[in-house]
Amino acid sequence: MPQFGEFGVFAVHPVNSEFKVAKVKIVHGAADESFDDDRGLYVLSELLDRPELLAPPRAIVPRLAYEGRITLLCAPRKTGKSTLIGAAAAALSRGGTFLNGPTTAGVVVWAALDEPLGDLVRRLVVGQANAHNVFIAVPPCSTVDLLGYSRSHPDLPMTSLVIVDAIGDLHAHEVDSENDSTQVRRALAPLRAFARRTGTAIIALHHTTKATGKARGAGAYEEVADLVLTLSTPTDNPGTRHVEAEGRVAVEGFQFRLGPTGVELQTGEPSLFELVEAVIWGNPGCGTRAITTMVERRSEDVREALGKLNLSGRIVNRGSEQNHAWFPTDSGNAPGDTLEISSKSSGDTAGRAPDSQPGAPRVSPPLGGPAGRDAQGRVA
């Protein structure tokens, strides 16, 4: 049985029907920071020859995960931790945008130790995850198991992100008391060593206490993490989540909204989903290219927004796969405020319903649901 210790984390990983043993060296609870020799002392002039040491960590997922770093995401129960991270994992797996920032497609390993497996699978499907880039570890799963799953396989690219949902479940049989800092630090050391050696980003989900609103258990959880994100719900806006950030990585706090299309960064400006939906309400039957022109955003971002709105049942394509004709559905609410979006003539009417002429968008009906519709589903 593998043991934690000075040289004691062994990850077993099946490769071509054989088992190989990989060793992660831990010295007094700290990682050997990817150095190839066993020296313990370096001259600064030597380290200056390594330009990567002068560069800030690369964002794997904007605002959440950084190369070679551990993020601790803390929140009360059932407030959206898994929803936020699910959207992040889905975006990363396909190289999509997340909270208005870009990602580079990469492999995600998710230790699904808390919520039912079906909940996670449905969340990833709604997020349009690349099913070939997401690997899910199910209980029983130890730290040793997870490191083994996350190591580079000859036939797969290197893992970009490891998600632990939740860290308390991973350590259930490795830590006698989550209030014991020594035990917690020892249990977290292999994860930190793995992140440092491989450049893999790790996000560990954790719960907060009702009394303080901070991470539950020993202070070592926050001390070992490079970035601590604490999620809370404003009392005056239950659909919004506020995220407080602190740590070694320069990240500012932010707010996001939970909705049928996933998570959206709250900036005070209408989100892309709101803009796209407003155009469709004002111009039933419009095509994808016409929508892209009117909202003035990247075509790939608009297509992604249309796909999520369609999956959530808020819009429907009544055209063909080649020539879209987008209509609002009875399950979606009209935008609450009229959005002034100019319709610019681009010479493109592909995908527009035959009787839906180019021109200024029609005013959206007020909040509260669809107004009357004609036989073709347009707002009367």
N, C-alpha and C positions, 0 to 999 in steps of 0.2 A: 504494500500500500504506500503510495507516494506520501512523503511528509514535507511539511514546510520547514525551512531552516536555512542555514548559511549557503548551502549548495543544493537545496532540496526541492525545487519545483520541477517535476518531470511531466511533460505533456505527451500523451500517447496519441498518435494520429495514424489512421489507416492510409497507406499509400500503396496502390497497385496490389491489393490483397495481402500486403505485408504490414507489420507494425514496426514503426520506427519511433525511437525515443528522442525527444528534443529536450534540451536542458536550458533553463533560464537561470542565470546566476544572480543570486541575491546576496549582497554583502551588507550585513547589519541593517537589513530592511530597506536598503536603497539600491537602485538599479545601476548596473555597470554601463550606463549611458552610451551603448553602442561602440565602445572602444574595443579594439581587437586584441590588445595585449592585457597583461595582468598588472600593469603599473598602477600605483595609487596616487602618484604625484606628477603633475604636468607643469611645464613652463608656459606662461601666457603666450609667448612668441610662437610656440608650437600650435596652440589652439587657434591663433589668429590665421593660421594656414588653412583652417577649415571654415570657409565662408558661410556654411549652413548654420554655424553656431551664432553668427551675427544677425541672421534673418529671423524675424518674428514667426511664430508658428502659422502655418497655412491653414485657412479655414476649410474644414471638410464639409461642415454644414454651417452656413452663416449664423452667427449668434449663439450656436449651441455646441459645436464640436470642432476641435482643433488638433492638428497633426501631432501625435506623440503625447497628447495631454488627456487627463481624466476630467470629465465634467460630472459634478454631482447635481442632479436636478431634484429639488425638494418641493413637496407640495402636500397639502392635506389630501386625505383619501377622496377619490372620485371627483377630482376637480380638473382633470384634463391632461395629466402628465402623459399617459399613454397615447392620447389623441395627438398631442403636439409631436411626440417623438415618432409616432406612426407616420405622420405627414412628412416629417424630416427623412425618415428611412425610405419612404416611397420615392421622394424627390431625388435623393442621392442615388438610388438604385438605377434610375433612368437618366440621370444627369439633368434634371429639371430645376426650375427655380424654387426657392423656399424663402418665405418671408422677404420677398423682393430681392433676394441675392442668388447668385448662380452656384451650382454645384457641378462637379465633374463625376460622371458615372463611376460607381465603385461598388464593391461587394459589402454587404451588411450581414453581420451575424447577430441574431437576436435571441437572447436567453429569455424565453417566455415562461417565467416561473410564477407569475402572479395571476394574470387574467386567463380566462378560458381560451384555448387555442383558436376556436372559431371566431371569437371577437377580434383577435389579431389578424386573422386571415381576411376577414371582411374589411377591416380598416385598411389593409394594404391594397386590396382590390379597388376600393373606392379611391385611394390615393394614386391608382394607376402605376403601381410598382412593377418594375421589371422582375418577373417571377424567377428568372434565372440568376439574379444577383442577390437574392435574399435567402439566407439560410437560418432556420429556426431550430434552436435547441430546446428540448422539452424536459421536464423533470423525469427522473432525478438527474440533476446537473450540478457538479461541483466546480470549483475554480479550475482544477486540473482539467476536467472535461472541457470547459469553455475555452481555455487556452489551446487545447488540442484542436478543437473545431476551428479556431480562429487563425491557426498558423497557415502559412502559405502552402498551397497544394500545387504540385507540378502542373496540373492541368487547369488551374484557376489563377486569376489575378490576385494580388495581395489584398487582404481584408482592409477596407478603408475605415469601417466603423463597427465597433462592438457595442451592443446595447444590453444592459443588465436590468431586467424588470422583474423583481426589484432586488437591490443589493442585499437586503435582509434575508430574502429567500435563498440567495446564492450562498450566504454564510450561515444558514440555519444549522448546519452540522459541523461548522468550522470555528464558530465563535460561541462560547458558553454564555456570554452576556454582551449585548451590543453597547453596554455602558462601560465596558472595560477597554480603555484606550489602547493598552498594550496588545490585547488580542485583536482588536479591530485593525490596528496598524499592521500587525503581522499578516492578517488575512488579506489586506489590500495591497501589500508589497508586491506579490506576483503580478497583479494587474498593472501596477505602475511600471514594473520592470518590462513587461511585455509592450506596453505603450511606448516607452522610451527606446527600446531596442528596435522595434519594427516601424515606428511612426504611425501606428494605428491609433485612431481616436476612440476613446471609450466614454460612453454616457451611462452613468449608474443612477437609476431612479430610487428615490428614498422618500420616506414620509416625514412630515413635520409634527411637532407637538402642538396641542391645542393652546398650551399656556404661553409659549414663546413665539410660535410661528416659524421656528428655525428647525434645522435638521434634528431628528430624534436620535438619541443615544450619545455615544462618546464623541468628544470634540475631534477625534482623529479622523472621522469621516470628512469633515470640512478641511482639516489640516493637510491630509494627503491629496485631496482634490486640487487640481490646478485652477479650476473655475467652479464656483458655486452659484447656481441659479435657484432662486426661491420664488415660487409661483404663488400668487394670492388672487382672490376674487374681490374686486371693489364692491362695497355694499350697495352703491347706487347704480351699478351696471353689471348685473350677473352674467351677461353674455360676454364680458371682457375679462381677460386675465392679465394681471400685471406681473412682470418678471423683474426681480431685483438681481443684479449681477455684481459679484465681487471675486477677486482672485488675481492670479499672476497673468492672466490673459486680459488684454484691454478690450472689454466688452461693456457697452452701456446698457442700462436697463431698457426694457421695451414693453409694449402692450400688444396683445393679439386678440382676435375675435374667434370664437367657435361658431361654426355654421354648417349647413348641410354640405357645403363644398370643401370643408376641412378647416384649416386655420389661415387667417389673413392678418398681416401686420396692420396695426391700427396707427395711422399717421395723421388723422384728421382730414385726409383727402379720401375721396371715393376709391374703393378698391377696384381692381380690374374686373372682378366678378360683378360688382355693382354696375360698372360702366357697361360691360357686355350685356347684362340683363336689361339695363335701361334702354340700350339700342334696340334690343329685340322686342321689348314692349312697345317702343315707339314705331318700330318698323317690322311688323310681323312678316315673316317670309324672306327676310334679308339673308344674303349669303355670307360665307365666312370672310371672303376678301373685302366685302363691303363693310363688315363689322370692324375688321382690322384697320381699314382706312379711317373710319369714324372715331375709333378710340385712340388712334395714333400710338399703338404699342407694337412690339415685335410679334410677327405672325405666329411664331412657335408658342409664345405666351398666350396669345388669344386662342389658339387651337387647344391648348391645355385647359384654359378656363372653360371653353365650350364643352370639352369632354367631361369635366367635373360637374358642370351645371346639368348636363344631359344625364349623367349617372345618378345625380341626386333627384332627378325627376322634375326639375324646375323649368327645363326647356325640352323641346323635342324637334328632331329633324324630319320634316315631311317631304324633303326632296330626295335626291339619290345620294349615293356615297361620293359621287364625283361633283355634283352640284347641290350643295346644301341649301335648304330653306328652313330657317330656324323660327320656331314659334314658341311663345310662352305656354305653359300648361296650367291647368286649373289648380294644381297642387302648389304652385309657386305664388308668392305675393308680389304684387307690383312694387317697384321701388317707392319708398316713402316720400322722397323729394324729387322734384323735376330736375333732371340733369341736363344742362344746356350743352348738347354735343352737336357740333356742326357736321352736316353731311357734305363731304367734299366729293365733287365729281371726279372719278378716277377712270371713267370709261369702262368700269367693270360692273356688270349687273349679273354676273354668273351666280346662280343659286338663288336669285330673287324670285319670289312667287310672281306669276305672270301679271297679276293685277296690282302688285306693290311697286309703285313707281319711285325712282330716285328722287331725292329732294330732302327738305328739312325733316327731321324726325318728328313724329307725332308726340304730343305730350302724354306722359305715362299717367294712368289713372291713379287716384290717391291710394295710400296705404289701407289695407284691409281686405285685399283679395281682388280677383279679376272683376272687371266690369262686364257688362253684357257682351256677348261675342256673336259674330255672324256665323254662317255655315262653314266658313273656312277657318274659324278659330281666332279671327282678328278681333281686337277690342272695338266695340261698337262706339 
